[in-house]
Amino acid sequence: MFFAVSPTADRAALKVIKAHLVEAPNVRERFAAEVDNLKLCGGERPIWWRF
């Protein structure tokens, strides 16, 4: 987990999945579940991710 700041000074938590874990069983599902949970309390800012 990293602290990040956007060009417009928005603060964010940046989570990185290491390359060797991307294809591991359940990693994508767990990460997607985390994103879904963040969307419930994330307010107006969008939450996006990609592999």
N, C-alpha and C positions, 0 to 999 in steps of 0.2 A: 504494500500500500504506500502510495506517495501523495504528498500534498502538491497540488497543481494550481496555477493561476492562469486564467484565460487572458487573451489580448484586451478584453474589456474589464479586467480586474475581478472577475468572478472567481471565487475560491471553490475548489473541488477536491474530492478524494479520487485518486487514480489507482485502480487496481490492475495489475499486470499478471497475466497467466504465462508462465514460462513455456517456451515452445515444446519441450518434451512432455508437458502435461496436457496439451491441447487435445491430443487423441486418447488420453487416458479415460477409462470407463467412468462415467458419471460426472466428469469435470464440467462439461458443457451444461449439463442439466442443473448442477449445483449453482453454476455461475448465473444461468438464466433465472433460476429461482431467486437468487440474491437481487438481480436487477428488478424482477417483478415486485419484490418486497420494498425496494427503494422507491419504486414508482408510487407506492401507496403513501409514502411520507415525504416524497421529494419536492413537494410544492409545485411551483410554476416552471421551474427549470427542467428542461428535457434531460432524460437519461438515455444514453445510447451506448451500444457496444458492438464489437465485431471480433471475429476470430481470424 
